Amino acid sequence: MTSVNKIMTIGLGLLFAVGCTGDFEDTNTNPNTTLVGDIKASGMFEPLLYNGANAWLHYTWFWNNELIQFTAFTGGTTRQEHLYSISESNWNSVWNMYSRYGNNVSHMHELSVEQEDVSLEAIAMTLKVMYMSNLTDIFGDIPYSEAFQARQTDGILKPKFDSQQEVYRQMFEALEEANALYATNPDFLKPELDGMYGGDMQKWRKFNNSLYLRLLCRVSGRSEMGTAAKMTEILNNPSKYPVFESNADNATVIFSGNDPYRNQFAITNEGDFTSSGRKLTEQLIKMTVVTSSGGQQTYTDPRLPIIGKKNPNNSGNVWKGTVSGCTPEQRIEVDRGTSWLNAAVFCRPDAPGWFMDYAEVQFILAEAALKGDIAGGESAAREYYNNAVSASLEKWAEYGQYSETPVTITSNDIDTFLNSELASWDDATNKEELIASQKFLALFWIGMEAYHEYRRTGYPELTIGEGTVFNDYILPTRFAYPNITMATNNDNAQEALNRMGGENNMKTPVWWSKQAIESGN
């Protein structure tokens, strides 16, 4: 074996190991480390897909759920993300993770072009946008046009930071180009490598264009982006821009359960996963349980007993949430009898990972119709909304069988939910809030999407706890650039901060957020 091939083997080993480790935060490798050597693009695809899915699973559990109050780690002081205690090492870890995937998928794209593998060329473009959209959505302005070019002759070692508006423009261009490549109906040469779509390029094309809708929705508050016209074009041209049509199209990575194709939490016990630390929150219970004026719990969102589990030590046998952002003095009281994540559902070797689902597409269209960005008005918005909620319940119904007490969700259950005070369209006085809040719940366990959406819409209304002193009682609006980035590429990073109008902290809003738009930034 040559030294070059040894480097490649080691690099791929590290890449694949990340997805299967229980200590993800400590095993991220340097994104500036370039994979080199003689390798097929297909050799990079599988670890990018499976490890990407496991990264999404880890980040939804570790970051997303704590920041937007699905869960709160109140089992001590070793983890305090729900109190907004997020350190520089955390910023560095998150920056490195998304950058590393962006770097590796860029390399896969280069190889696919060289090797004339059009299927992987298109997929690489879709995956790069997915990874890099999360990097920009978490940090704001980032290197994009000049990123990952250090390995080239006369490579760029200090890439400029593109404005978030420019990053989005380039991502839209990439999705357009990928869609055109998918339209040529290229053959996926090794379908057994594809744990999401089995090499079905039409489904990859639907994912590409559904991702396009996600990002158009994200920046829809910025009129200069022309998102209404583009959404209308996509909706009116299904043959040119096919999108998800049912849950069968969901971007779901299927793990076989056999090593190394295993879910991130395959060997995680209930204590480590939830009961000794991360509990369901008061906020989540409030949004999924109807409580009478007398304090009786009279109705429950059918998804809750799949997502969560009542505390067996709760003598009242009720759903109870802990308080996100609670003080040390409050912790003992609010934690007593609190409900947990349902480890039986999530901690299985073959539990899937989701990048995006059909419900999200329907929520996007519901919001767009309600706002007049696409045709149909409130009547169409209601239909899209009902489709979205139904799709979310149908998706989770498949996993009810794994709960300790199996849960079923029937069509009658869905109808009942749509007419309940939790989800009724007719009873909602603020339908924009209703769409956003139900979308928020439907995004449970899908990466960082609920965190992104909360910052975009301001819904649901979250109660900021009295213990969130670490960021001055402000839910983090972004993550700060790591110190190493500020030290090695200071001029470009500082220019980006000046453009964003704030300091390198977690209080400066990103460009597409509701806070930035309302403040005129």
Disulfide bonds with the S-S distance in Angstrom:
none
